[in-house]
Amino acid sequence: MDTFLKCNHHGKEINEQLKSSKKERRKLAERVMITRLSLYNTRMQKCDHTKLYNKISDKNVKLVRERLTQTIIWPFEDDEIVESLD
């Protein structure tokens, strides 16, 4: 009976240690998340959103123009001459 109590006592200590380590991990994860969010917020406040939006829209317009020029079949000067002769 005495050995059972000793083993059971150690089991309780282990369970308490596991619970406390889970709590510590949770607290650490919360602190890391809070730190990341605050860093993100400060970076977003420093960022010029209108400038960033304009850059993105300018790049999109440029890409659309390039795609359009690739898909359009441009007539050659020879074709225009032949059509004018007909």
C-alpha positions in Angstrom: 0.0 0.0 0.0 2.9 2.3 0.8 4.4 1.9 -2.7 1.1 2.7 -4.3 0.9 6.0 -2.5 4.4 6.9 -3.5 3.8 6.1 -7.1 0.4 7.9 -7.1 2.1 10.9 -5.5 4.7 11.0 -8.2 2.0 10.7 -10.8 0.2 13.7 -9.4 3.5 15.7 -9.5 4.0 14.8 -13.1 0.5 15.7 -14.0 0.9 19.1 -12.2 4.2 19.7 -14.1 2.6 18.9 -17.4 -0.4 21.2 -16.7 2.0 24.0 -15.6 4.1 23.5 -18.7 1.0 23.7 -20.9 0.0 26.9 -19.2 3.5 28.3 -19.7 3.4 27.4 -23.4 0.0 29.0 -23.8 1.2 32.2 -22.1 4.3 32.3 -24.3 2.3 31.8 -27.4 0.0 34.6 -26.4 3.0 36.9 -25.8 4.5 36.0 -29.2 1.2 36.7 -30.9 0.8 40.0 -29.2 4.3 41.0 -30.1 3.8 40.1 -33.7 0.5 42.0 -33.9 2.1 45.1 -32.4 5.0 44.9 -34.8 2.6 44.5 -37.7 0.5 47.4 -36.6 3.5 49.7 -36.3 4.7 48.7 -39.8 1.3 49.2 -41.3 1.1 52.7 -39.8 4.5 53.6 -41.3 3.4 52.3 -44.7 2.0 54.8 -47.3 -1.0 52.9 -48.5 -1.8 55.2 -51.4 1.7 55.0 -52.8 1.6 51.2 -52.5 -1.8 51.0 -54.1 -0.6 53.2 -57.0 2.5 51.1 -57.6 0.4 47.9 -57.7 -2.2 49.4 -60.1 0.5 50.8 -62.3 2.1 47.3 -62.5 -1.3 45.8 -63.3 -1.9 48.2 -66.1 1.5 47.5 -67.6 0.9 43.8 -67.4 -2.6 44.1 -69.1 -1.0 46.2 -71.9 1.7 43.6 -72.4 -0.9 40.8 -72.6 -3.0 42.8 -75.0 -0.1 43.5 -77.4 0.7 39.8 -77.3 -2.8 38.7 -78.2 -3.5 41.2 -80.9 -2.4 40.3 -84.4 -0.9 43.4 -85.9 -1.3 43.8 -89.7 1.9 44.1 -91.7 2.5 46.9 -94.1 2.5 44.4 -97.0 -1.1 43.4 -96.1 -2.2 47.0 -96.2 -0.6 47.4 -99.6 -2.2 44.3 -101.0 -5.7 45.3 -99.6 -5.3 48.8 -101.2 -4.5 47.2 -104.6 -7.7 45.0 -104.5 
